[in-house]
Amino acid sequence: MRWIPLLACVWMCLSPLQAQTEFGLVAFYPFDNNDDTIVIDETGNLANNGISTTTLYDCGVEGRAIRFDGVDDYIVFNSTAIKDLFGTEDFSLSFYFKAFNSNQVGTQTLMSKRDPCSIDFAFAIRYTPGTQFINVLLSEDFQLSANFIEPLDPLKCWHHVAIVRDVNEILLYLDGKLATSSTYNERIDITTDDLPLVVGQTSCPTSDAYFEGLIDEIRLYNRSLNRLEVEGLYLRPDEIGNGFVDLSVNKDTILYLGNAIQTYITNTCAEDFQWQPISGVEDPNSAITLLEPETTTTYALEFHDNFGCTAVDSFRVTVINPDSLACKAFLPTAFTPNQDGLNETFGIDNPFALTDFISFEIFDRWGGLMFASNDPFARWDGTFKGSNVNPGAYFYQVRYRCETEELFDSGTVMMMR
């Protein structure tokens, strides 16, 4: 039995979106280095530090997240830079939250900048655990107001929320995807410069409760982020890994009969895991395991955390019998030997189909031989005589026989680090 990494990424694996955007970042609160009740702005601006009534933390999307008890825990951000951010210019707000007590029927306030229950110059983000709906209110007055109500994915525990004000348009992104947007006759301005941004505290005591759960990775920008930038901020916690940043890239993969694939996962706070179905799974209770299905199978992985929340992700493994394949070599167009465990090597994707193999060679742009083998399963790791070669285009040649005919394939592969 041979095994291959799950879903090796191709071509655009090293998308620049992997780097969290910093341009226009006014404040960033990852909650990893807070000092007692002081919530530290990791951009280094001490004036933006917040004051918290809670000093409890737990596992976060990255590092740790701050925990709210749903009774009297909250954070106040009272700096001029943050209060003015919602005024008359573009802005973006990004954060993650995980709610506790999914049976709670009442609405809770995640964040707000408003006089209690007012719709004049009001900003509020509200969540109802029982229905799993999120409400975003951005209102200048009764006549100029955005009021979005959108469902969240019930198969996720962590949710990413991003609100963008781009001139006269308000956009709401949920879990990396645009959920809704609306354009107004004029910009909706929240010019209550005297009101702080408050996290976790009810914004309307007559209808809302304090938030109970975790919040992580709060980012505030003095500009409107575009779709790709928002996607780049979504870290996809509690998912089966696929090596791609682009959310349109499918996790589904192809496996040759007799092969196994090793699974990967993204960042998670889960402590227990369960694969379904268990057929072909080496360890059904381990997130990192080998899958060797005999037939095409859709696998689901359950992530169980210690707060009673279960996230579920799935992908489809299509099993192909190599005996039914055409006798032709298939090779990817790119690989990334950068020590991230994904797409580290370059080689033939369907070696089982090449039963009478002759040679596999790789050359640099000047014709120098970088790699050679007569094994169809051999793969190049991007080195020459033990040293890393430079990124760029390389050329390959593959020779093999189909029945009695000798065939020759050649092409270019892009190596990126």
PAVEXNU-146924 format. One record per residue (C-alpha): residue number from 1; residue in three letters; x, y, z. Coordinates in steps of 0.05 Angstrom, whole numbers, plus 5000, padded with zeros to 4 digits. Layout:
// residues N
ATOM    k    r     X     Y     Z
ATOM  NUM  ALA     X     Y     Z
...
END
This chain:
// residues 417
ATOM    k    r     X     Y     Z
ATOM    1  MET  5000  5000  5000
ATOM    2  ARG  5025  5070  4983
ATOM    3  TRP  4999  5133  5015
ATOM    4  ILE  4997  5204  4989
ATOM    5  PRO  4982  5271  5026
ATOM    6  LEU  4911  5293  5021
ATOM    7  LEU  4898  5343  4966
ATOM    8  ALA  4966  5369  4949
ATOM    9  CYS  4957  5441  4926
ATOM   10  VAL  4975  5463  4856
ATOM   11  TRP  4997  5527  4823
ATOM   12  MET  4968  5581  4868
ATOM   13  CYS  4981  5548  4935
ATOM   14  LEU  5026  5605  4956
ATOM   15  SER  4973  5657  4946
ATOM   16  PRO  4989  5725  4976
ATOM   17  LEU  4923  5721  5012
ATOM   18  GLN  4957  5674  5061
ATOM   19  ALA  4990  5735  5090
ATOM   20  GLN  4941  5772  5135
ATOM   21  THR  4934  5842  5105
ATOM   22  GLU  4964  5898  5146
ATOM   23  PHE  4951  5959  5103
ATOM   24  GLY  4902  6006  5137
ATOM   25  LEU  4900  5964  5200
ATOM   26  VAL  4882  6011  5257
ATOM   27  ALA  4878  5960  5313
ATOM   28  PHE  4887  5885  5322
ATOM   29  TYR  4866  5845  5383
ATOM   30  PRO  4888  5772  5382
ATOM   31  PHE  4881  5767  5459
ATOM   32  ASP  4946  5728  5464
ATOM   33  ASN  4986  5778  5506
ATOM   34  ASN  4934  5815  5547
ATOM   35  ASP  4957  5843  5613
ATOM   36  ASP  4904  5827  5666
ATOM   37  THR  4845  5872  5648
ATOM   38  ILE  4883  5909  5593
ATOM   39  VAL  4866  5886  5522
ATOM   40  ILE  4929  5900  5481
ATOM   41  ASP  4927  5928  5411
ATOM   42  GLU  4981  5887  5376
ATOM   43  THR  4994  5942  5325
ATOM   44  GLY  5032  5976  5382
ATOM   45  ASN  4986  6035  5392
ATOM   46  LEU  4978  6039  5467
ATOM   47  ALA  4921  6089  5461
ATOM   48  ASN  4879  6034  5428
ATOM   49  ASN  4885  5986  5487
ATOM   50  GLY  4818  5966  5515
ATOM   51  ILE  4793  5952  5585
ATOM   52  SER  4760  5885  5600
ATOM   53  THR  4719  5860  5659
ATOM   54  THR  4739  5788  5643
ATOM   55  THR  4807  5757  5648
ATOM   56  LEU  4786  5687  5626
ATOM   57  TYR  4815  5658  5563
ATOM   58  ASP  4809  5593  5525
ATOM   59  CYS  4832  5560  5460
ATOM   60  GLY  4822  5607  5402
ATOM   61  VAL  4824  5606  5326
ATOM   62  GLU  4898  5623  5333
ATOM   63  GLY  4929  5623  5403
ATOM   64  ARG  4877  5641  5455
ATOM   65  ALA  4809  5675  5454
ATOM   66  ILE  4776  5717  5507
ATOM   67  ARG  4717  5686  5544
ATOM   68  PHE  4651  5721  5563
ATOM   69  ASP  4605  5693  5617
ATOM   70  GLY  4539  5721  5589
ATOM   71  VAL  4526  5757  5655
ATOM   72  ASP  4570  5818  5663
ATOM   73  ASP  4633  5808  5621
ATOM   74  TYR  4650  5860  5568
ATOM   75  ILE  4707  5900  5536
ATOM   76  VAL  4708  5975  5523
ATOM   77  PHE  4750  6007  5468
ATOM   78  ASN  4749  6081  5480
ATOM   79  SER  4806  6109  5439
ATOM   80  THR  4794  6167  5391
ATOM   81  ALA  4820  6126  5332
ATOM   82  ILE  4770  6071  5343
ATOM   83  LYS  4711  6116  5360
ATOM   84  ASP  4724  6159  5298
ATOM   85  LEU  4731  6098  5253
ATOM   86  PHE  4656  6090  5244
ATOM   87  GLY  4646  6164  5226
ATOM   88  THR  4650  6188  5155
ATOM   89  GLU  4702  6144  5120
ATOM   90  ASP  4706  6073  5095
ATOM   91  PHE  4720  6020  5148
ATOM   92  SER  4724  5944  5157
ATOM   93  LEU  4714  5903  5220
ATOM   94  SER  4734  5829  5224
ATOM   95  PHE  4729  5780  5282
ATOM   96  TYR  4713  5709  5303
ATOM   97  PHE  4663  5685  5354
ATOM   98  LYS  4641  5619  5384
ATOM   99  ALA  4575  5621  5423
ATOM  100  PHE  4559  5575  5481
ATOM  101  ASN  4491  5549  5501
ATOM  102  SER  4460  5535  5433
ATOM  103  ASN  4391  5527  5466
ATOM  104  GLN  4390  5601  5486
ATOM  105  VAL  4329  5631  5452
ATOM  106  GLY  4345  5703  5470
ATOM  107  THR  4388  5750  5428
ATOM  108  GLN  4458  5769  5452
ATOM  109  THR  4500  5830  5433
ATOM  110  LEU  4568  5813  5404
ATOM  111  MET  4591  5885  5392
ATOM  112  SER  4559  5953  5392
ATOM  113  LYS  4570  6028  5387
ATOM  114  ARG  4504  6059  5404
ATOM  115  ASP  4461  6091  5457
ATOM  116  PRO  4419  6036  5489
ATOM  117  CYS  4366  6011  5440
ATOM  118  SER  4374  6072  5395
ATOM  119  ILE  4374  6069  5319
ATOM  120  ASP  4405  6139  5312
ATOM  121  PHE  4479  6134  5295
ATOM  122  ALA  4477  6062  5318
ATOM  123  PHE  4522  6003  5304
ATOM  124  ALA  4508  5934  5332
ATOM  125  ILE  4523  5861  5318
ATOM  126  ARG  4474  5813  5351
ATOM  127  TYR  4467  5737  5352
ATOM  128  THR  4412  5689  5372
ATOM  129  PRO  4441  5621  5391
ATOM  130  GLY  4374  5584  5387
ATOM  131  THR  4363  5602  5314
ATOM  132  GLN  4436  5614  5295
ATOM  133  PHE  4418  5679  5260
ATOM  134  ILE  4464  5740  5262
ATOM  135  ASN  4438  5811  5258
ATOM  136  VAL  4480  5871  5236
ATOM  137  LEU  4452  5941  5247
ATOM  138  LEU  4486  6002  5217
ATOM  139  SER  4439  6060  5223
ATOM  140  GLU  4446  6135  5217
ATOM  141  ASP  4373  6147  5230
ATOM  142  PHE  4305  6116  5217
ATOM  143  GLN  4308  6132  5142
ATOM  144  LEU  4380  6113  5129
ATOM  145  SER  4394  6045  5159
ATOM  146  ALA  4423  5977  5141
ATOM  147  ASN  4393  5919  5180
ATOM  148  PHE  4419  5851  5158
ATOM  149  ILE  4393  5785  5186
ATOM  150  GLU  4429  5724  5161
ATOM  151  PRO  4434  5650  5181
ATOM  152  LEU  4500  5620  5201
ATOM  153  ASP  4526  5551  5182
ATOM  154  PRO  4500  5502  5235
ATOM  155  LEU  4558  5455  5221
ATOM  156  LYS  4609  5505  5247
ATOM  157  CYS  4629  5524  5318
ATOM  158  TRP  4674  5584  5302
ATOM  159  HIS  4644  5637  5257
ATOM  160  HIS  4682  5692  5221
ATOM  161  VAL  4646  5759  5212
ATOM  162  ALA  4669  5817  5169
ATOM  163  ILE  4630  5882  5159
ATOM  164  VAL  4654  5930  5105
ATOM  165  ARG  4630  6000  5091
ATOM  166  ASP  4652  6020  5021
ATOM  167  VAL  4626  6090  5006
ATOM  168  ASN  4550  6079  5002
ATOM  169  GLU  4553  6003  5003
ATOM  170  ILE  4550  5958  5065
ATOM  171  LEU  4575  5887  5057
ATOM  172  LEU  4570  5829  5106
ATOM  173  TYR  4616  5769  5100
ATOM  174  LEU  4604  5706  5139
ATOM  175  ASP  4657  5651  5143
ATOM  176  GLY  4696  5680  5086
ATOM  177  LYS  4638  5688  5037
ATOM  178  LEU  4595  5748  5020
ATOM  179  ALA  4528  5736  5054
ATOM  180  THR  4492  5800  5034
ATOM  181  SER  4504  5872  5014
ATOM  182  SER  4463  5934  5000
ATOM  183  THR  4476  6002  4968
ATOM  184  TYR  4444  6065  4995
ATOM  185  ASN  4432  6135  4967
ATOM  186  GLU  4486  6162  5013
ATOM  187  ARG  4537  6136  5062
ATOM  188  ILE  4511  6111  5129
ATOM  189  ASP  4554  6149  5179
ATOM  190  ILE  4559  6133  5254
ATOM  191  THR  4583  6200  5279
ATOM  192  THR  4574  6188  5354
ATOM  193  ASP  4647  6201  5369
ATOM  194  ASP  4633  6203  5444
ATOM  195  LEU  4609  6130  5446
ATOM  196  PRO  4660  6073  5453
ATOM  197  LEU  4661  6007  5417
ATOM  198  VAL  4636  5955  5467
ATOM  199  VAL  4645  5880  5460
ATOM  200  GLY  4600  5829  5496
ATOM  201  GLN  4555  5878  5532
ATOM  202  THR  4481  5884  5515
ATOM  203  SER  4466  5943  5470
ATOM  204  CYS  4392  5941  5487
ATOM  205  PRO  4376  5915  5557
ATOM  206  THR  4301  5909  5541
ATOM  207  SER  4313  5858  5485
ATOM  208  ASP  4386  5833  5487
ATOM  209  ALA  4430  5796  5536
ATOM  210  TYR  4505  5797  5546
ATOM  211  PHE  4545  5750  5501
ATOM  212  GLU  4564  5682  5526
ATOM  213  GLY  4622  5650  5490
ATOM  214  LEU  4690  5665  5459
ATOM  215  ILE  4714  5722  5414
ATOM  216  ASP  4780  5724  5377
ATOM  217  GLU  4822  5761  5325
ATOM  218  ILE  4787  5829  5324
ATOM  219  ARG  4814  5872  5268
ATOM  220  LEU  4793  5943  5251
ATOM  221  TYR  4813  5978  5186
ATOM  222  ASN  4806  6050  5162
ATOM  223  ARG  4790  6026  5092
ATOM  224  SER  4744  5978  5056
ATOM  225  LEU  4772  5908  5047
ATOM  226  ASN  4757  5873  4982
ATOM  227  ARG  4730  5803  4975
ATOM  228  LEU  4798  5770  4967
ATOM  229  GLU  4825  5806  5029
ATOM  230  VAL  4766  5783  5071
ATOM  231  GLU  4776  5712  5046
ATOM  232  GLY  4849  5718  5066
ATOM  233  LEU  4828  5735  5138
ATOM  234  TYR  4785  5672  5142
ATOM  235  LEU  4829  5618  5173
ATOM  236  ARG  4778  5562  5165
ATOM  237  PRO  4782  5531  5234
ATOM  238  ASP  4755  5460  5246
ATOM  239  GLU  4761  5437  5174
ATOM  240  ILE  4793  5382  5135
ATOM  241  GLY  4855  5414  5105
ATOM  242  ASN  4864  5420  5030
ATOM  243  GLY  4924  5467  5023
ATOM  244  PHE  4885  5521  4987
ATOM  245  VAL  4866  5591  5009
ATOM  246  ASP  4815  5602  4953
ATOM  247  LEU  4748  5580  4981
ATOM  248  SER  4724  5559  4912
ATOM  249  VAL  4775  5503  4911
ATOM  250  ASN  4740  5437  4925
ATOM  251  LYS  4766  5389  4978
ATOM  252  ASP  4744  5329  4937
ATOM  253  THR  4801  5287  4911
ATOM  254  ILE  4818  5225  4869
ATOM  255  LEU  4850  5163  4896
ATOM  256  TYR  4876  5103  4858
ATOM  257  LEU  4852  5036  4884
ATOM  258  GLY  4904  5007  4931
ATOM  259  ASN  4930  5075  4953
ATOM  260  ALA  4917  5111  5018
ATOM  261  ILE  4914  5185  5034
ATOM  262  GLN  4937  5219  5097
ATOM  263  THR  4889  5270  5124
ATOM  264  TYR  4904  5339  5151
ATOM  265  ILE  4862  5389  5190
ATOM  266  THR  4863  5464  5200
ATOM  267  ASN  4870  5497  5268
ATOM  268  THR  4821  5468  5318
ATOM  269  CYS  4802  5470  5392
ATOM  270  ALA  4768  5403  5387
ATOM  271  GLU  4790  5347  5433
ATOM  272  ASP  4751  5289  5403
ATOM  273  PHE  4742  5268  5331
ATOM  274  GLN  4699  5219  5294
ATOM  275  TRP  4702  5198  5220
ATOM  276  GLN  4639  5175  5185
ATOM  277  PRO  4635  5125  5154
ATOM  278  ILE  4691  5085  5187
ATOM  279  SER  4701  5039  5127
ATOM  280  GLY  4772  5047  5101
ATOM  281  VAL  4793  5092  5159
ATOM  282  GLU  4855  5069  5197
ATOM  283  ASP  4835  5105  5261
ATOM  284  PRO  4763  5132  5262
ATOM  285  ASN  4777  5173  5325
ATOM  286  SER  4839  5209  5300
ATOM  287  ALA  4836  5272  5257
ATOM  288  ILE  4904  5254  5227
ATOM  289  THR  4897  5185  5198
ATOM  290  LEU  4900  5144  5134
ATOM  291  LEU  4840  5133  5089
ATOM  292  GLU  4839  5074  5041
ATOM  293  PRO  4769  5067  5013
ATOM  294  GLU  4755  5011  4963
ATOM  295  THR  4699  5050  4930
ATOM  296  THR  4682  5123  4921
ATOM  297  THR  4664  5151  4990
ATOM  298  THR  4642  5217  5021
ATOM  299  TYR  4677  5222  5089
ATOM  300  ALA  4653  5269  5144
ATOM  301  LEU  4697  5289  5203
ATOM  302  GLU  4664  5312  5268
ATOM  303  PHE  4703  5360  5313
ATOM  304  HIS  4678  5357  5385
ATOM  305  ASP  4702  5412  5432
ATOM  306  ASN  4697  5415  5508
ATOM  307  PHE  4639  5464  5506
ATOM  308  GLY  4591  5415  5474
ATOM  309  CYS  4597  5443  5404
ATOM  310  THR  4607  5398  5344
ATOM  311  ALA  4633  5423  5277
ATOM  312  VAL  4629  5378  5216
ATOM  313  ASP  4668  5380  5151
ATOM  314  SER  4667  5331  5094
ATOM  315  PHE  4699  5314  5027
ATOM  316  ARG  4690  5262  4973
ATOM  317  VAL  4743  5211  4953
ATOM  318  THR  4733  5184  4883
ATOM  319  VAL  4767  5116  4876
ATOM  320  ILE  4793  5096  4808
ATOM  321  ASN  4818  5028  4787
ATOM  322  PRO  4884  5041  4751
ATOM  323  ASP  4871  4981  4706
ATOM  324  SER  4814  5021  4675
ATOM  325  LEU  4858  5082  4660
ATOM  326  ALA  4887  5102  4594
ATOM  327  CYS  4962  5090  4590
ATOM  328  LYS  4984  5163  4595
ATOM  329  ALA  5027  5202  4645
ATOM  330  PHE  4995  5259  4684
ATOM  331  LEU  5037  5311  4720
ATOM  332  PRO  5018  5375  4757
ATOM  333  THR  5039  5444  4732
ATOM  334  ALA  5069  5469  4798
ATOM  335  PHE  5094  5448  4867
ATOM  336  THR  5117  5484  4930
ATOM  337  PRO  5174  5452  4969
ATOM  338  ASN  5170  5502  5027
ATOM  339  GLN  5166  5454  5087
ATOM  340  ASP  5091  5465  5099
ATOM  341  GLY  5076  5392  5089
ATOM  342  LEU  5033  5405  5027
ATOM  343  ASN  5052  5396  4954
ATOM  344  GLU  5126  5387  4973
ATOM  345  THR  5146  5343  4914
ATOM  346  PHE  5136  5336  4840
ATOM  347  GLY  5122  5272  4803
ATOM  348  ILE  5074  5230  4763
ATOM  349  ASP  5003  5232  4791
ATOM  350  ASN  4981  5166  4762
ATOM  351  PRO  5041  5119  4768
ATOM  352  PHE  4997  5057  4773
ATOM  353  ALA  4974  5068  4701
ATOM  354  LEU  5046  5063  4675
ATOM  355  THR  5062  4990  4681
ATOM  356  ASP  5122  4991  4633
ATOM  357  PHE  5161  5052  4655
ATOM  358  ILE  5227  5074  4625
ATOM  359  SER  5250  5141  4654
ATOM  360  PHE  5231  5207  4687
ATOM  361  GLU  5279  5266  4681
ATOM  362  ILE  5278  5339  4702
ATOM  363  PHE  5322  5394  4673
ATOM  364  ASP  5336  5467  4690
ATOM  365  ARG  5328  5522  4638
ATOM  366  TRP  5399  5511  4612
ATOM  367  GLY  5389  5437  4602
ATOM  368  GLY  5425  5414  4665
ATOM  369  LEU  5398  5348  4693
ATOM  370  MET  5368  5361  4762
ATOM  371  PHE  5334  5294  4774
ATOM  372  ALA  5327  5226  4741
ATOM  373  SER  5294  5159  4758
ATOM  374  ASN  5266  5097  4727
ATOM  375  ASP  5213  5089  4782
ATOM  376  PRO  5145  5118  4764
ATOM  377  PHE  5133  5131  4838
ATOM  378  ALA  5196  5173  4847
ATOM  379  ARG  5185  5246  4862
ATOM  380  TRP  5231  5307  4860
ATOM  381  ASP  5237  5349  4924
ATOM  382  GLY  5266  5411  4891
ATOM  383  THR  5338  5398  4909
ATOM  384  PHE  5402  5384  4871
ATOM  385  LYS  5460  5349  4906
ATOM  386  GLY  5427  5362  4973
ATOM  387  SER  5416  5437  4963
ATOM  388  ASN  5352  5475  4947
ATOM  389  VAL  5347  5500  4876
ATOM  390  ASN  5320  5568  4857
ATOM  391  PRO  5245  5577  4844
ATOM  392  GLY  5225  5581  4771
ATOM  393  ALA  5208  5539  4711
ATOM  394  TYR  5237  5469  4701
ATOM  395  PHE  5228  5420  4644
ATOM  396  TYR  5211  5346  4649
ATOM  397  GLN  5213  5286  4603
ATOM  398  VAL  5176  5221  4615
ATOM  399  ARG  5186  5157  4574
ATOM  400  TYR  5143  5095  4581
ATOM  401  ARG  5112  5039  4539
ATOM  402  CYS  5040  5025  4527
ATOM  403  GLU  5034  4954  4501
ATOM  404  THR  5092  4954  4451
ATOM  405  GLU  5093  5028  4434
ATOM  406  GLU  5144  5073  4467
ATOM  407  LEU  5115  5141  4486
ATOM  408  PHE  5149  5207  4504
ATOM  409  ASP  5117  5264  4544
ATOM  410  SER  5149  5331  4562
ATOM  411  GLY  5128  5396  4594
ATOM  412  THR  5142  5451  4643
ATOM  413  VAL  5132  5453  4718
ATOM  414  MET  5135  5517  4761
ATOM  415  MET  5171  5509  4827
ATOM  416  MET  5152  5560  4880
ATOM  417  ARG  5178  5569  4951
END
